Amino acid sequence: MVIKRPDSPTTSSAMRALRTQQPRWTAATTDDGLPVEYATLEVPRDHADPDGARLTLAISRHRATDPDRRRGILLAVNGGPGGDWGLGRGLAAKFAGTPLHEVYDLIGFDPRGTGASTPLHAEVTLPKAPFDSRPPDSAFDALAEDMRRRELACERAGGELRRHISTPNTARDMDLIRSVLGEDQLNFIGYAYGAYVGAVYGSLFPGHLDRSVLDSCVHPGWTWREQFLWQGDAVRRNVDAWARWAGERHSHFGLGTDATAVLATVEDVVTRLERQTDGHRVRTLLDGAVGNRATDRAQWAELGHLVREVRAAALAGDPAKTRELLSEQGTWRPGDSEGDLRCGVLEAITLEHDWPTDLETYFTDMREFRRRYPYGYGVLRAQPWVGAFRTFTAPERPVTLTRRGYPAGLVVQADGDPMDHYAGGVAMAERLGHHLVTVEDSGDHEVFVLAGNAEVDAHVHRYLVHGTLPPARTGVPGTAARPDLPADAPAAPATPATALPV
């Protein structure tokens, strides 16, 4: 499908009317007492048919506090896709009181399908397959059937709207916001999936993008399925780093003297837990704890003690104690299983790419992930997704990301990001010619302002306020430091035996 540029001379009268609509702003205060304005805009459901059905977008604005220095609007998009209970309109408020607020009108919005904008719903379906970090082959068909039912539930509640919930359309909505606000250009901050939205916007509307920050990027060359799969590797890298650290502190944790030995101890605990009556459940909780806590360097000692204590309880044959120790570890997002309807944007966005339809492709990957990436629920990244049963074909192919016609920007990526693999940030910076700030030895996901990293914040503020980029490749430390536990002293070399006189 060829979609005309909305700002081209051939734009229809309907689109011109949409681009010149006058929003009615309502003054309010945020929960933190900040002054804010809210409004709603109309956008085409299908940007190729501006005379057709309309959607509403809910937007927010925090006006620049220093009008004499104002340099335009700064629009922010949170992660997801689908917000993932993100901030939407509230994201802009996170920058209030920073140097950005002095010079920019801070603009937030709920992307189409989410929040207070026209919602895309999906019916809630409860999975029938047990939640299991290492499901046996006998459970594979049930897992696939759960996803087939999930896709049909998305189709029933989402209807025709699903076809029009896409990254390019969100980028087009952003350009309509820019036009309605009377700005020639916008400046941009995007987190995770929002970073991808920003890259797509720059590819579609390069003349209207000025400064941009992409924080925690998806990989520009991966499909959504590949993005999911690589999360398994990202989590495992953090687990391996923790295991090396714990192995250097065997005297503290007693788990082994190197990474291999530490992970062998974890697997021994897994085997013992599986012998309990509720074995698959507590083992799943342990796998989750190892993967999730290893991403946070500040929790490394806590994780070492947890594995030691669970091991002791398992050795003592005390299943009540193992359940108690693992009781705080979550398994699934409650919003996916409560009520009758939920947000269906995640499924719609991920169907922008083609997915395999042969279930054996997924089952083969699940066997591999069950072996290599059991921690942090890695197998979930490999199992069938709704894309295997898709009920619609995306109206257009994904946008090829390029940077032609707008300035070099900034990518921020933690080297241990468990959701968006570090390789994605590197590739995005290389693809677009952006400068890269690497947050080193960090499992942070979404860093600028949200993670409290002062060095990252300073780099981003200098760029967005003054236009000063850091060196093309810059490293800064993460804020969650490894626990201050001394490593064991290296073993003394063996003393050679003294030769006896002849």
N, C-alpha and C positions, 0 to 999 in steps of 0.2 A: 504494500500500500504506500502510495506517495502522499505525504501530507505537506501542504503548502505552508511556508513559514507564515505564522500569524501576523508578522509585521511587514509582509510583502505588499506591493502595490495592488495585488489581486485579492487581498483579504476582503471577505464579504462584509456587507453592511452589518450583519448580525455580529460578526466578530469585532468590528469597529465599535459597535455599541457596548459590547462586553468590556472592551479595553478602556472605555471612557466612562464606565459606570461610576457613580459617586457613592462610596460606602458611607453608611450612617454609623458613626463611631459612638460607642457608649462608654462613658468613663466609669471606672471601677477601681478596686484595689485587690491585689493578690492576697493570698493567705498570709504572706509575710508583710502586708501593709504597704506594698509598693503601688504607686499609681500606674494604671494601665488602661488602655483603650481596647475595646473589642468591636468587631464588625463581622459581617458575612458578605461574601461575594458570590456572584453566579459565574459558573464556568460551564463550557459545553461538556456533556457526558462524553461525546466523541468529538475531539478537536478537528477531525476531518469533516464534521457536519455541524458547524456552529449554529445552524438554523434548527437543529433537533433538540432533544431533551437536554435539560440543564441539571447541574448539581450545585450544591452550595459548599463553599469553603469558609471555615471559621478561622479568623486571623486575629492577631493581637499586635499591639504597638506600644513600645516604651519610647517616648520622644527623647532625642538627644538632649543632654543636660547643659551642653555648651553650644547654643545655636550658632555662635560666631565661628566655631570651628567645625561645624557639621559637614561631613563629606558623603552623606547619602544614607542608604538603608543597608542594614546587615541582616540577612535572612538566615535562619537556622533551621535545620531539619534533623530530627533525632533518628535513632536506629529502629530496627525491626527485622524485616519489613512488617508493617502493620503497627508500628509504634512499640510493640512488645511492652505494653503498659508504659510507654515512654511519656515524654513531656508535652509533645505537640505544641499547642499555643503557649504552654508554660515554659518552654525551653529558653525563650529570649530573656526571661526574668533572671536566669542564672548568670547573665552577663551584666545585670544591673549593678551599679556601684563600681564597675571596673573601668579602666580607661576606654574600653569600647563604647560604653554608654555615654561618655562625654561627646563623642564625635559622630555617633550613628543613631538613627532611629532603629531600635531593635525590633525585628519583625519575626513573630512566630506564627505557625499555622498548623492545623490538623490536616494532614494530607488526605486527599479524597479516599473515602472508605473508612476513615478513622474518626474517633472522638466526636466533636460537635459538628463536624462536616457530614455530608451525606454518607451514612454508614453502609458498609458492605457486611452483611451478616452471613453466618454459616450456622446451621443447626448443630447443636452439641450432640456428639455421639460418644458413648462410653466405650472404651476399648474392652474387648473380651479377652485378649491375650494377656497373661500376667506381665507386670512390669519386671523385666529381668535383664540384668546387665550382660548375661552370658546365656541367651536363650538356646535351648537344644534345637536341633534340626526339626524335631517334631512340632515345634511352636511356629515355624516359619510361615506355614499356610495361614494360621490364625492372625499373625501380624499383618500379612498382606491383605487379608479380608477386612481387618480393621481400617486399613487405609482406603480400600475400595469404598467402604461405607462412609468414611470421612469425606471422600471426594463427592459422593452423591449427596451428602448432607450440605456441602458447599454449593452444589449446583441448585438444590431445591430452594435454599434461602437467598442465594446471590443472584440467580437469574441472569438476565442480559447484562447487568451492571458489571459482572465479573470480567467480561471481555475488555472493559475500559478502565480497570484498575491496573495501571502499569507504571513503570518507572518513566518512560517518555512522557506519559500524560501528566504525571506529577511535575516533571520539569516544565511542561507547557503551562501548567497551572501557576508555577512560580513566575514564569514570564508574564502571565496575565496580571499577577499581583504587582509585579514591577511596574507594568504599564498603568494600572489603575492608580498606583501611588504617585504617578507622574515622574518617574525616575528613568533616566537614560540607561543606567546600569545598576546592578545590584552587587553587593559583596556577600560572601557566603561562608557559613560554617556548617559542615555536615559530619555526623557521627555514624560510623558503621554503615548500615544500609544508606543512611543519609549522605555519607561521603560519596557513594556511588551515584545517588541522585544528583549531587553537585557536579560530578564528572560528566554525567549525561547532559546536564544543563549547559555546561561549557561547550560540549560537542554540538548541541543543537542551536545554541544562541551565543556564539563566541563574542559577538559585538556588544553584548549586554552584560558580560561578566567582567568584573574588575578583580578584586582580591578574593582569594578563596583558600580555605583551610579544610583539608580532608583528614579526619581523625578516625583511625581504626578502619582501614579500608578493606573491602572485598577485593579479590584479585581480578584485575580487568580482563584476564584471559580465561577465567574458569567459568563453567556453567554453574548453575545453582547446585546441581548434584555434586560437582567437584568441590564447590565451596563447603558443602556439608561434609564430604569425605575427609577433606584436609583438616577439619576440626579435630578428628581423631589423632592425627599426627601432632597438632598443636598442643593438645592436652598431654600427650605422651612425652613431649619434650620437657614439659614442666615436671612431670612425674620423675623422669630420668634425672633431672637436675636436683630434685629433692632427694632422691635415693643416693646420689653421689655425696651430697651434703650430710645426710644421715649416716652413711657409711664411714665418713671421716670422724664421726662422733659415736662410735660404737659403745664407748664407755657410758654415754648418756642414755642411749636407747636400747642397746643390746640387740640390734636388728641385723648385724653383719658388718663387715669391715670394708665393703665396697658396694657399689651400686648393684652389681649382680647379686650379691648375697642379700642385700636389703630387699630386693624385689622377690628373691626366692623365699624369704621369710613371709612377705605379704602373700605369696601364692600358697605357702603352707597354711597360713591362717584361713585363706579362702577355702582350701580343701577341708579343713576342720569345720568351718561354719556350714559347709554344704551337708554335713552329716546331721545337723540339727533338724528338728521337725519342720521349722520354717526356714530351712537352709538357704533356698534361693533368695528369699527376701533379705535376710541379714547380710548375705554375701553381696547382694546388689547394693545395700546401704554402704558397705565397706568400700566397694569399688567406686561408688560415688564420692565418698569422703576422700579417698586417695586422690582421685582426679581433680576434684574441685578445690580442695585445700592446698594441693601442691601448686596451684596457680598463684596463691597469695603467699609471698615469701614470709610475711609476718606470722603465718600459721604453721610454718614448717616444724617448729619444736612441738607444737600442739599435735600435729599429725603424727610425729614420731612417738609421742607418748600414747596416743590413741591406738596405734597399731600394736604397741607393746602391751597395753592393757587388754585389748581385745584378744590378743594371742594368749595372754595369761588366763583369761576367762574361758577361752576355748579349750585350752589344755586342761583346765580344772573341770571341764564338763558342766559349765554354768551358763546355760542359754539365757536365763533371765538377765544375767550381767551383761552379756554381749548385746542383748536388745536394748538395755539401758544405755550402754555406752554409745550406741549408734542411733539412738532415738531422735536426735536433733538433725540428722541428715535427711534432707528432702529428696523426693523422687520425681514429682511431676508438677506442672503448673496447675493450680486449682482452677484457674479461669477456663481451662480447656474442658472441665468436667462439671461445671456448675451452671444451673439455669437451663433455659431452652435455646438461647442464641448466644453467639460469641462473634468476635471480629474475624472475618474471613480473608483479610488482606494478605496474610502470610502465604496462604495457598495460592491466591491469584497471582501474586508477584512472582513466586517461584516457578509458575507455569509459563513465564516468558521464554524459558528455554525448554528444549525437548528433553524428555526423560525416557530411559529404556522401558519397553513394554514387556520384555521377557523377564519373568520373575527370577529365573535362574541367575541372571546377572546380579541381582541383589543378594540372592542366597549365597552365591560364591563369595561376594564381598563380606557378607555377615560372618561367614566362617573365618575369614582372614582377620576381620576386626575383633571378633571374639577372642582370637589368639593374641593379636598384637596390641589392641587398644581397648581392653576391657574397662579401664579406669575412666571415671567421669562419664560413664554411659556411652562410650565410643560407638557401640554397636548401633545405637539409635541413628547415627549418621549414615550407616550403610543400609539399613533396612528399607523396604519399599516405602515410597512416599506417594502422596496423592497423584504426582505426575505420572506414575505407572498406569493410572486409570483415568487420565484427564478426559473431561467431558467437553472441552472446547479447545480450539487452536488459537493462539494469540494472533491478533489482527496484524501485527508487524513484528519483524525480527528485532532482536536487541540492537541498540545503538552501538556502532563502532566508536570507541572512545579515542578522541584526538584532541590536540590543543593547537588550533590554528586561529589566531586572532584575539586571544586574550592573554594576560600576563602570566608568567610563571607563579605558581602558588606554593603552598606548604602542605606536606603530608606529615602527620604525626602517627607513629606506630610503636607499640610496645613489642619487644622481641619475644615475649612469652604470651602474647594475647591468645587466649584459648578459643575465642570465637572467630576472629578474623586473623588468619595465619599471617605471621610477620612477612612471609614471602609476598603476600598481597600488597602490603604497603610499599615494599621495595619495587614491585612490578608497577604499581600505580605511579610512583614517583618517576620511574624510568619512562613509562609510556607517555606521561604528560610533560616530562621535563621539569617537574616540581622539585623543590628542595625537600629533603627528608630529615626529620628529627626522630631519632630512635631513642625510645625510653628503654634503657639497658637493665638487664636482670630484673624484669618486671612482668607480671602477669596481668597488668591493667588492661581494661577494655574501655575505651572512651575516656580520654585523658584530660584534654584541655578544660580547665575550670572544674570539671566534674570529679577529677581524681585528686585535686589539691596539690598538683606538682608545680611548685613555684617557678622552676626553671623553664618548663614547657610553657607556662602561662606568660612568662616574660618574653620568650621568643615570639609567641603568637601575637601578643600585644604590640611589640615593636613592629611587626610586619603589618598588621591590620590598621594600626593607627598611623605609623610613620612610613610604611612601605619598605622597611628594611628587613630583608630576608637573612636568616642565618646562613653560614656556609652550606654548600650543597648537600653535604652529609655531616650531620651533627649528632652527637650522642649526649644524652643527659641521664643521670641516675633515676631509678624509680623511687617512689616515696615509701614503699613497704620494704623496709630493710630486712635482711635475713636476721634471725635471732642471734643475739650476742652470746653464743655458746662457743667456747674454744674447741678447736679440733683436737683430736687425740695426738699426742706426741708420736712422731714416726718411730717405728720399732728400731732399736739400736742394731747395727750390723753385728753379726756373730763374730766373736773374738777368735782369731785363729789359734788353734792348739799350739802350745809351746813344744818345740821339738825336744825330745829327750836326748841327752848326750849318749853317744855311742860308747 
